């Protein structure tokens, strides 16, 4: 737990404790099966305060764990989105290059003309 939270809880507990000792108010506390008479009000407040802290501890710890996981998941999602965007840009560039090359090539398809070889008659005429 965070130190500030623990310090605040202790401080509030001490303030309630000292205020309760200085006030002379008494009350009856009725539990289902038993009734306590002339219980100081500060004691009732302290028990309620401790019960509230006890109930809230799991929510505080659970929220921190969930938020960490969420933050990690968000980071991973952002990284994946960036990588996907880069991959898309690269694919678009490659597609543009293919289109440029395709437009510049002659209709033969491979971009290279086949060499013209002399026929047998032309070879004989040369010799």
N, C-alpha and C positions, 0 to 999 in steps of 0.2 A: 504494500500500500504506500501511497505517497506520504512523505514526511509531513507535509502541510496538513493533510487530512487528519492524520493521527494527532498532530499538535492541536488542531482546532477542536477535535473531540475531547481531548484531555482538558483543554481550557474551559470548554463549555461545561464539562462535568464538574470541574472545581468551582466554577461560578455558581452553578446550581446547588452544589453541596454547601458552600458557605452561606449562600442566601437562605437556604433551608434551615440552617442552624440558627440564623438570626431572626427567623420568623417563627412565632409560636403557634402557628395554625395546626390544628389536628383534624383528622377526618376518619370516617369508618370506611374500610376497604372490604367490599363484599366479593369474594370469589364464589364460585358456584357451590362448593361444599363447605366453605368456612367463611366466617366474617371476622375481620381484624378490627378492633376498636381502638380509637385514639392513636392512630398512626400519623406521624408527622407528614405534612403535605410534601415536603422536600423528598422524603423517602419514596413516596408514590411517583413523584416526578423523575427521580433517579432511575427507578425500575422501568418506567416507560421509556426513558431516554436510552437505557442500555438495550431494551428489547428492540427499539427502532434501529439502533446501530447493528445489532445482531442480524436483523432481517435484511438490512441493506448491504451487508458485506458481500454476499454471493453476487448481487447485481453489479457491484462496483468492480469486482475481480472479473466477472464474466464479460462485462462491457469492454474492459481493457483488452482482453484476449481477442474478442471479436473485432475490435477496431484495428488491432495490429494485423490480424489476418486480412481484413478488408483493405488495409493500406498496402500490404504486400500483394494482394490480388490486383489492386488497382495499378500498382507499379508494373506488374507482369503484363497486365492487359495493355497498358500504354506502350510498353516495349514491343509487344506483339503487333500492336497497331502500327508503330513506326516501321517495324521490319516488313510488314505487309505493304505499307505505302512505298517503301523503297523497292520492294520486289515488283510492285505494279509499275513504278516509274521506269525501272530497268526493262521490264517487258514491253512497255510502250516505246521506249527508245529503240529496242531491238526490232519491234514491228515497223517503226518508221524507217529504220535502216534497210530492212528487207524490202519495203515498198520502194524506197529510193533506188536500190540496186535493181529491183525488178523493172522499174520504169526505164532505167538506163540501158538495160541489156537488149541486144537485138532479138529478133523473133526466133532464132535458133534455140534459144533457151539457155545454153551454157555460157554465153558471152564470148566464146572463142570460135573463130572461124576455122574450119578444117583446112589444112594446107592443101594447095593444089599440086598434085603430083603429075609429072609429065607422063604422057602415054608412051607406049613402046615405039611408035613411029617417031615421036619427037626425040626419044633417046637415040635412035639410029641416025637421025638427021644431024644430031650434034656430034657424032663421032666421025 
